[in-house]
């Protein structure tokens, strides 16, 4: 399972990433800055640079996550 979250470096986002990764769930998190990217990466999530207004970034990431994986 893969989860994409926004606000991953915030108070609730950090707790969410911790809980999900503790259960073996892969997390990708939107990061608006290098600091935010380092924070979510340190928590075990994959950072994606962008903001909520970056619809191209959001669309690309969600389509990438929805694509079937090769088996």
N, C-alpha and C positions, 0 to 999 in steps of 0.2 A: 504494500500500500504506500502511496505517496500523498503527502499533504503539502499544499501551498498556502502560506499565511502572509498577511501583511502585518506590519507593526511588530515584527519579531524581536526587535531590540528593546521594546517597551516592557513595562512591568508585567502585564498579562501575557504578552508574546513570549517573554523569556520563560515564564512558568509553563506555558503551553508547549514550547519546544522541548523543555526538560521532560515533561510528562510523556510526550509522544515518542521521543527518542529512547526513553527508558523502556518503552514497550516495543522497541524495534521498528518503529515506523520512520520512514525516510521523510525528512522535512526540508522543504525549500522555502526560504523567507525573503521577502522583498526588503531591500536595504537602501535607504536614501543617501547614506554617506559611507565613507570608508570605516568610520568608527562603528556604525551599525553593522556593517558587513563583518568586521572582526568580532563583534559581540555574538552575532548569530552563528558564525563559524565556530567560535570557541564553545558554543553550546551543542555543537554537533549537527547544525543545519547547513544547507548549502545556500549561500547568499546569492541573490540576483539583484544587480544594481538597477535602481529605478524608483519611481514614486507612483502613487495611485493615479496620477494624471498621465502617466506614460502608457497609454493604451497599447501601443505596439509591443512594448516589453511584456506587459501582462498577457496579451494575446499569444505571443510567441511562446512564452513559458507554459501557459496552460495547454496550448496545442501540443507542445513537446511532451508534456506529462501525460496527455491523453492518447498519444500515439502508442499503438501496440508494440510491445517489446519482442525482439527476436528470441525464439526459444531453441 
